[in-house]
Every structure is written in structure tokens, then in C-alpha cells.
């Protein structure tokens, strides 16, 4: 399964509560603090919902 490095690049201030909780569920706590996640359908769906707040890179491992 592919792995992805996800970093939050935009603030969650002023965003709907659902988007804030999605960031927390992915383990994103601070700006520019990357998290490595497996590419399960659930994780990819969450990333798609907050794609305007994050940057995603595929990890070659």
C-alpha cells in the first residue's frame, strides 16, 4: 500500500468544525509538521475533504 506525507499549510481558524476534526483525525496538529499515512480509502477520502488546507506527497518506501 502506498504511503503519503501530509503537511498542513493553511490554518484551520475560521473553518467548519468538521474540517478541524478531520485534521485532528489525520494527526495534523501544527502547521508544516508532516505526518506519514498509509493510503487506505478512508485516509484518502479525508485528505480529499481538506485538500485546500494540506499538501500531499507520495513517499517512495
C-alpha positions, -999 to 999 in steps of 0.1 A, spaced: 0 0 0 12 35 -8 23 59 19 17 96 18 34 125 36 7 151 45 15 186 58 -9 212 69 -1 245 51 -32 266 58 -48 275 92 -80 258 104 -91 291 120 -125 300 106 -131 266 91 -161 244 98 -158 221 128 -159 191 106 -127 201 88 -110 208 121 -118 174 133 -107 158 101 -73 175 105 -70 161 141 -81 126 129 -53 126 104 -28 135 132 -22 171 119 -16 192 150 6 221 138 14 239 105 42 224 85 45 194 107 44 164 83 26 131 91 32 98 72 -1 79 65 -10 48 46 -31 52 15 -63 35 27 -96 45 11 -107 62 44 -75 82 47 -76 93 10 -112 104 15 -103 125 45 -74 141 26 -98 149 -3 -121 167 21 -94 190 33 -72 192 2 -73 230 3 -56 230 37 -28 205 31 0 194 8 3 157 0 35 140 -13 38 103 -22 66 86 -2 88 61 -21 92 34 5 
